[in-house]
Amino acid sequence: MNKQMVLNGLLIFVLILAGCSKKEKEVVVVQEKNNEVTIEEQIAQMTLDEKIGQLIMVGVEGESFSPEMEDLIQKEKVGGIILLPKNISSAEQTLKLLNDLKKANEVNDIPLFLSVDEEGGTISRLPDEFDSLPTTREIGSMDSPEFSFEVGQFLAHQVKAFGYNMNMAPVLDVDSNPENPVIGDRSFGSDPDIVASLGVATMKGMQEENVIPVVKHFPGHGDTSDDSHSSLPILDADLERLNSLELIPFKRAIEEGADAVMTAHILFPKIDSSNPATLSGKVINGILRESLGFEGVIITDDLTMGAIRNSYSAGQAAVRAFLAGHDILLICHEYDNYYMAIQAMKEAVTSGKITEEQVDQSVQRILTLKKKYKLSNEPVESIDVEAINKELDKLLEKGQAS
């Protein structure tokens, strides 16, 4: 907040005490709005530590708020936190943890991304009290964009009920390989046009309810035979093949206003023989930014997954992923990895390997997205599990009738 905003706020208070007219009060409020700090001005006032923090999204350890979490938020200024199964045991516990994270962030000017992987079906991060959606494959078999839109709305209602503001979904991978160990029924199916149609509808349903959808896993994880959680998958596909299959849903999502894209840890030797997609400027800057024209926020998949961790430290991976074109570096496990990545990014900027202008460009995209969705530190007072389960019952009844 700049000095002018503070002065205007004080002026409003003084005028109210002085019994000024309603019209006079309205004039001052309009003046206050007009003096709102722009994102460019906000970035100009940020320290390098604050900027680097915005580029980092971390997982945390434990089910309750801890001094380590407080340090990451208040000292390291991380821009986002993702909750994983290790953080979730019940609705009440999850709600309290998210509220505590928001409260800790009140000392900062910028709200947190609070994220979760809630795809429904096979991948659900909701506590056991909640009933589960059908698999994405089952939803895909209905081939109804209208129903998929409502599924997106429902997913948003679920996560927003806790206070999450970002959901790492929907999956836009085409399930083209029956032997795929990691995608399978998380995909809408093997037809790229159906995946595009239903995936975009789900994305739009979430956007409609003011939850940020993150489409994934670019440029496509559906034809791999290895699981990137443990090793690096290799896909012998060239750009022509990707354009004819894997990229179709992502192209459609970008055309339809995707806000954020998560990338995949896959090596495409015919495109970049040295670097997995996550660390490849040819894939991220070249294909996603330049060829597809995506201008939103690009997020890595977890940089502590085996596909990356087996060859790179968290610090090395963070710097290389940022240089490849990512805005947010997702690091889900172990506090040492978080600090290693943050320190490596700071050193890369001070040494000139990364320019502060590059950092500013990513921070601008991040703050623009946070502003668009009106993120805040407001707590959620309570959660009605029964009401959400009833909403799901009605949704499934509608799906069966269609």
C-alpha positions as CSV (number, residue, x, y, z in Angstrom):
1,M,0.0,0.0,0.0
2,N,1.5,3.4,-1.0
3,K,1.4,6.6,1.1
4,Q,-1.4,8.2,-1.0
5,M,-3.7,5.3,-0.3
6,V,-3.0,5.6,3.4
7,L,-3.7,9.3,3.4
8,N,-6.9,8.8,1.5
9,G,-8.0,6.2,4.0
10,L,-7.4,8.6,6.9
11,L,-9.2,11.3,5.0
12,I,-12.3,9.1,4.7
13,F,-12.2,8.4,8.4
14,V,-11.8,12.1,9.3
15,L,-14.7,13.1,7.0
16,I,-16.9,10.5,8.5
17,L,-16.1,11.8,12.0
18,A,-16.8,15.3,10.8
19,G,-20.2,14.4,9.6
20,C,-19.6,15.1,5.9
21,S,-22.4,14.5,3.4
22,K,-22.9,11.2,1.6
23,K,-21.9,12.8,-1.7
24,E,-18.6,14.0,-0.2
25,K,-17.9,10.6,1.2
26,E,-18.6,9.0,-2.3
27,V,-16.1,11.5,-3.9
28,V,-13.3,10.5,-1.5
29,V,-14.0,6.7,-2.0
30,V,-13.8,7.2,-5.8
31,Q,-10.6,9.1,-5.3
32,E,-9.2,6.2,-3.2
33,K,-10.2,3.7,-6.0
34,N,-8.5,5.8,-8.6
35,N,-5.3,5.9,-6.6
36,E,-5.1,2.1,-6.3
37,V,-1.5,0.9,-6.9
38,T,-1.0,-0.7,-10.3
39,I,0.7,-4.1,-10.5
40,E,3.7,-2.4,-12.2
41,E,3.9,0.0,-9.2
42,Q,3.5,-2.8,-6.8
43,I,6.4,-4.8,-8.4
44,A,8.6,-1.7,-8.4
45,Q,8.1,-1.5,-4.6
46,M,8.9,-5.2,-4.0
47,T,12.2,-6.5,-2.8
48,L,14.0,-9.2,-4.7
49,D,13.2,-11.7,-1.8
50,E,9.5,-10.8,-2.2
51,K,9.6,-11.3,-5.9
52,I,11.4,-14.7,-5.7
53,G,8.9,-15.8,-3.1
54,Q,6.0,-15.2,-5.5
55,L,7.7,-17.7,-7.9
56,I,7.7,-20.5,-5.3
57,M,4.7,-22.8,-4.5
58,V,5.5,-25.4,-1.7
59,G,4.0,-28.4,-0.1
60,V,4.2,-28.4,3.7
61,E,4.7,-31.1,6.3
62,G,2.0,-32.1,8.9
63,E,-1.7,-31.5,9.4
64,S,-1.4,-28.4,11.6
65,F,0.2,-25.0,11.4
66,S,3.9,-25.1,12.4
67,P,6.8,-22.7,12.9
68,E,8.2,-24.0,9.6
69,M,5.1,-22.9,7.7
70,E,5.2,-19.5,9.4
71,D,8.8,-19.1,8.3
72,L,8.1,-19.9,4.7
73,I,5.2,-17.4,4.6
74,Q,6.5,-14.6,6.7
75,K,10.2,-14.8,6.1
76,E,10.6,-16.4,2.6
77,K,7.4,-14.8,1.3
78,V,6.3,-17.9,-0.7
79,G,3.5,-17.1,-3.1
80,G,1.6,-20.3,-2.9
81,I,1.0,-23.5,-0.9
82,I,-0.4,-26.8,-2.0
83,L,-2.0,-29.3,0.4
84,L,-1.4,-33.0,-0.2
85,P,-2.8,-36.2,1.4
86,K,-0.2,-35.9,4.1
87,N,-1.8,-32.6,5.2
88,I,-5.4,-33.8,5.3
89,S,-7.3,-35.9,7.8
90,S,-10.7,-34.3,8.3
91,A,-12.8,-31.4,7.1
92,E,-12.5,-29.5,10.3
93,Q,-8.7,-30.0,10.5
94,T,-8.2,-29.0,6.8
95,L,-10.3,-25.9,7.2
96,K,-8.3,-24.9,10.3
97,L,-5.0,-25.4,8.6
98,L,-6.0,-23.3,5.6
99,N,-7.3,-20.5,7.9
100,D,-4.1,-20.6,9.9
101,L,-2.1,-20.2,6.6
102,K,-4.1,-17.2,5.6
103,K,-3.8,-15.7,9.1
104,A,0.0,-16.0,8.9
105,N,0.0,-14.3,5.5
106,E,-1.8,-11.2,6.9
107,V,1.6,-9.6,7.4
108,N,2.2,-9.7,3.6
109,D,0.6,-7.5,1.0
110,I,-0.1,-10.3,-1.5
111,P,-2.5,-13.2,-0.8
112,L,-1.4,-16.8,-1.2
113,F,-2.4,-19.2,-3.9
114,L,-3.9,-22.0,-1.9
115,S,-4.0,-25.1,-4.1
116,V,-5.0,-28.7,-4.2
117,D,-5.2,-31.6,-6.7
118,E,-9.0,-32.2,-6.8
119,E,-9.7,-33.9,-10.1
120,G,-12.5,-36.0,-8.6
121,G,-12.6,-39.7,-9.2
122,T,-9.3,-41.4,-8.8
123,I,-7.4,-38.3,-7.6
124,S,-9.3,-36.7,-4.8
125,R,-7.7,-34.7,-1.9
126,L,-10.9,-34.3,0.1
127,P,-11.3,-35.7,3.5
128,D,-13.2,-39.0,3.9
129,E,-16.4,-37.3,4.9
130,F,-17.0,-36.3,1.3
131,D,-18.6,-38.5,-1.3
132,S,-16.6,-38.9,-4.5
133,L,-17.3,-38.0,-8.1
134,P,-17.1,-40.7,-10.8
135,T,-13.8,-41.1,-12.6
136,T,-13.0,-38.6,-15.3
137,R,-13.1,-41.4,-17.8
138,E,-16.7,-42.2,-16.7
139,I,-17.6,-38.5,-17.2
140,G,-15.9,-38.6,-20.5
141,S,-18.1,-41.5,-21.7
142,M,-21.1,-39.3,-21.2
143,D,-19.6,-36.8,-23.8
144,S,-21.7,-33.9,-22.4
145,P,-20.1,-30.5,-22.2
146,E,-23.0,-29.3,-20.2
147,F,-22.6,-31.9,-17.6
148,S,-18.8,-31.4,-17.5
149,F,-19.3,-27.7,-17.0
150,E,-21.5,-28.5,-13.9
151,V,-18.8,-30.9,-12.7
152,G,-16.3,-28.0,-12.9
153,Q,-18.7,-25.9,-10.9
154,F,-19.1,-28.6,-8.3
155,L,-15.3,-29.2,-8.0
156,A,-15.0,-25.4,-7.4
157,H,-17.7,-25.5,-4.8
158,Q,-15.9,-28.3,-3.0
159,V,-12.5,-26.7,-2.8
160,K,-13.8,-23.2,-2.3
161,A,-15.8,-24.4,0.8
162,F,-12.4,-24.9,2.5
163,G,-10.9,-21.7,1.3
164,Y,-8.7,-23.0,-1.6
165,N,-8.6,-20.6,-4.5
166,M,-6.7,-22.8,-7.1
167,N,-7.3,-26.4,-8.3
168,M,-4.8,-28.4,-10.2
169,A,-7.4,-29.7,-12.7
170,P,-8.7,-30.6,-15.2
171,V,-6.5,-33.2,-16.8
172,L,-6.2,-32.6,-20.5
173,D,-4.0,-35.6,-21.3
174,V,-5.3,-37.9,-24.0
175,D,-5.5,-41.5,-22.8
176,S,-3.9,-42.9,-26.0
177,N,-1.8,-45.6,-24.3
178,P,-3.7,-48.3,-22.4
179,E,-0.5,-49.3,-20.6
180,N,-0.1,-45.7,-19.2
181,P,0.6,-46.1,-15.4
182,V,-0.2,-42.6,-14.3
183,I,-3.0,-41.1,-16.4
184,G,-5.6,-43.9,-17.2
185,D,-9.0,-43.0,-15.9
186,R,-7.9,-39.5,-14.9
187,S,-8.4,-38.7,-18.6
188,F,-11.7,-37.9,-20.4
189,G,-10.7,-40.5,-23.0
190,S,-8.7,-41.4,-26.1
191,D,-10.3,-39.0,-28.5
192,P,-8.5,-35.6,-28.3
193,D,-11.6,-33.7,-29.4
194,I,-13.7,-35.1,-26.6
195,V,-10.9,-34.4,-24.1
196,A,-10.7,-30.9,-25.5
197,S,-14.5,-30.3,-25.3
198,L,-15.1,-31.8,-21.9
199,G,-11.8,-30.5,-20.4
200,V,-12.5,-26.9,-21.5
201,A,-16.1,-27.2,-20.2
202,T,-14.8,-28.3,-16.8
203,M,-12.2,-25.5,-16.8
204,K,-14.9,-23.0,-17.5
205,G,-17.2,-24.4,-14.8
206,M,-14.4,-23.7,-12.2
207,Q,-13.7,-20.3,-13.6
208,E,-17.4,-19.4,-13.3
209,E,-17.2,-20.1,-9.6
210,N,-14.0,-18.0,-9.1
211,V,-11.6,-20.9,-8.6
212,I,-8.4,-20.9,-10.7
213,P,-8.2,-24.0,-12.8
214,V,-4.8,-25.3,-13.8
215,V,-5.0,-27.5,-16.9
216,K,-2.4,-30.3,-17.1
217,H,0.0,-32.0,-18.0
218,F,1.4,-30.0,-21.0
219,P,2.4,-31.1,-23.6
220,G,0.6,-34.4,-22.8
221,H,1.3,-37.4,-20.5
222,G,-1.2,-39.8,-22.0
223,D,1.1,-42.0,-24.1
224,T,3.9,-42.6,-21.6
225,S,4.7,-46.1,-20.3
226,D,6.6,-44.8,-17.2
227,D,5.4,-42.9,-14.2
228,S,7.2,-39.6,-13.8
229,H,6.8,-39.8,-10.0
230,S,9.6,-42.3,-10.0
231,S,11.5,-42.1,-13.4
232,L,11.7,-39.9,-16.5
233,P,9.3,-41.1,-19.2
234,I,10.5,-40.8,-22.8
235,L,8.1,-40.2,-25.7
236,D,9.3,-40.6,-29.2
237,A,7.0,-38.0,-30.7
238,D,7.9,-35.1,-32.9
239,L,6.0,-31.8,-33.1
240,E,3.8,-32.9,-36.0
241,R,2.6,-35.9,-33.9
242,L,2.0,-33.6,-30.8
243,N,0.0,-31.2,-33.0
244,S,-2.2,-34.0,-34.3
245,L,-3.0,-35.5,-30.8
246,E,-1.6,-34.3,-27.5
247,L,-1.7,-30.6,-28.1
248,I,-5.3,-30.4,-29.3
249,P,-6.9,-30.1,-25.9
250,F,-4.3,-27.5,-24.8
251,K,-4.7,-25.4,-27.9
252,R,-8.5,-25.4,-27.3
253,A,-8.1,-24.5,-23.6
254,I,-5.7,-21.6,-24.5
255,E,-8.1,-20.3,-27.1
256,E,-10.9,-20.5,-24.5
257,G,-9.1,-18.5,-21.9
258,A,-7.0,-20.9,-19.8
259,D,-5.5,-19.0,-16.8
260,A,-2.7,-21.5,-15.9
261,V,-1.0,-24.6,-17.3
262,M,1.0,-27.2,-15.5
263,T,3.7,-29.0,-17.4
264,A,4.9,-32.6,-17.5
265,H,8.2,-34.3,-16.7
266,I,8.7,-36.1,-20.0
267,L,11.6,-36.2,-22.4
268,F,10.8,-35.7,-26.1
269,P,14.1,-36.5,-27.8
270,K,12.9,-35.4,-31.3
271,I,12.2,-31.9,-29.9
272,D,14.9,-31.6,-27.2
273,S,17.3,-34.5,-26.8
274,S,18.9,-33.1,-23.6
275,N,16.2,-31.8,-21.4
276,P,12.8,-33.1,-20.2
277,A,9.9,-30.8,-21.1
278,T,10.0,-29.1,-17.6
279,L,13.5,-27.9,-18.2
280,S,13.3,-27.3,-22.0
281,G,13.1,-23.8,-23.4
282,K,12.2,-25.4,-26.8
283,V,9.0,-26.9,-25.2
284,I,8.0,-24.3,-22.7
285,N,9.0,-21.0,-24.3
286,G,9.1,-22.4,-27.8
287,I,5.9,-24.4,-28.1
288,L,3.7,-23.2,-25.2
289,R,4.5,-19.5,-25.2
290,E,5.5,-18.8,-28.8
291,S,3.7,-21.4,-31.0
292,L,0.5,-21.6,-28.9
293,G,0.5,-18.0,-27.7
294,F,-0.1,-18.8,-24.1
295,E,0.2,-15.6,-22.0
296,G,-0.9,-16.9,-18.6
297,V,0.9,-18.5,-15.7
298,I,3.0,-21.7,-16.3
299,I,3.5,-24.0,-13.3
300,T,5.9,-26.9,-13.1
301,D,4.8,-30.3,-11.8
302,D,6.4,-31.1,-8.5
303,L,10.2,-30.7,-9.0
304,T,10.9,-33.3,-6.3
305,M,9.3,-36.1,-8.4
306,G,11.7,-38.9,-9.5
307,A,11.8,-37.8,-13.1
308,I,13.6,-34.6,-12.0
309,R,15.1,-35.4,-8.6
310,N,17.1,-38.4,-10.0
311,S,19.2,-36.0,-12.1
312,Y,18.9,-32.5,-10.5
313,S,18.9,-30.9,-7.1
314,A,15.9,-28.8,-6.2
315,G,18.0,-25.7,-6.7
316,Q,19.3,-26.7,-10.1
317,A,15.8,-27.8,-11.2
318,A,14.2,-24.5,-10.1
319,V,16.7,-22.3,-12.0
320,R,16.5,-24.4,-15.1
321,A,12.7,-24.6,-15.1
322,F,12.4,-20.9,-14.7
323,L,14.8,-20.2,-17.5
324,A,12.8,-22.7,-19.7
325,G,9.8,-20.4,-19.3
326,H,7.9,-21.3,-16.1
327,D,6.5,-18.7,-13.7
328,I,5.8,-20.9,-10.7
329,L,8.1,-23.6,-9.4
330,L,6.2,-26.3,-7.5
331,I,8.2,-28.1,-4.8
332,C,6.1,-30.5,-2.8
333,H,8.4,-32.3,-0.4
334,E,11.0,-31.6,2.3
335,Y,11.8,-28.2,3.7
336,D,15.5,-28.4,2.7
337,N,14.3,-28.5,-1.0
338,Y,12.2,-25.4,-0.5
339,Y,15.1,-23.4,0.9
340,M,17.6,-24.8,-1.7
341,A,15.3,-23.6,-4.5
342,I,14.7,-20.2,-3.1
343,Q,18.5,-19.7,-2.5
344,A,19.4,-20.9,-5.9
345,M,17.0,-18.5,-7.6
346,K,18.3,-15.6,-5.6
347,E,21.9,-16.5,-6.5
348,A,21.0,-16.9,-10.2
349,V,19.6,-13.3,-10.2
350,T,22.5,-11.8,-8.3
351,S,25.0,-13.5,-10.6
352,G,23.1,-12.4,-13.8
353,K,22.1,-15.9,-14.9
354,I,18.5,-14.7,-14.5
355,T,17.7,-11.1,-15.0
356,E,15.4,-9.2,-12.6
357,E,13.4,-8.2,-15.7
358,Q,12.6,-11.9,-16.3
359,V,11.6,-12.2,-12.7
360,D,9.4,-9.2,-13.0
361,Q,7.6,-10.6,-16.0
362,S,6.7,-13.7,-14.1
363,V,5.6,-11.8,-11.0
364,Q,3.4,-9.6,-13.2
365,R,1.6,-12.7,-14.6
366,I,1.2,-14.1,-11.1
367,L,-0.1,-10.9,-9.5
368,T,-2.4,-10.3,-12.5
369,L,-4.0,-13.7,-11.9
370,K,-4.3,-13.2,-8.1
371,K,-6.0,-9.8,-8.8
372,K,-8.3,-11.3,-11.4
373,Y,-9.6,-13.9,-9.0
374,K,-9.7,-11.4,-6.1
375,L,-7.6,-13.6,-3.7
376,S,-7.7,-12.6,-0.1
377,N,-6.7,-13.7,3.4
378,E,-10.4,-13.9,4.5
379,P,-11.0,-17.0,6.7
380,V,-13.8,-19.5,6.0
381,E,-15.8,-19.8,9.2
382,S,-17.3,-23.3,8.7
383,I,-17.9,-26.0,6.2
384,D,-21.2,-27.9,5.5
385,V,-20.1,-31.4,4.5
386,E,-23.7,-32.7,4.2
387,A,-24.8,-29.8,1.9
388,I,-21.9,-30.5,-0.4
389,N,-22.7,-34.3,-0.5
390,K,-26.3,-33.5,-1.3
391,E,-25.2,-31.2,-4.1
392,L,-23.2,-34.1,-5.5
393,D,-26.2,-36.4,-5.3
394,K,-28.3,-33.9,-7.3
395,L,-25.5,-33.6,-9.9
396,L,-25.2,-37.3,-10.4
397,E,-28.9,-37.7,-10.7
398,K,-28.9,-35.1,-13.4
399,G,-26.0,-36.9,-15.1
400,Q,-27.8,-40.2,-15.1
401,A,-30.9,-38.6,-16.6
402,S,-29.1,-36.9,-19.4
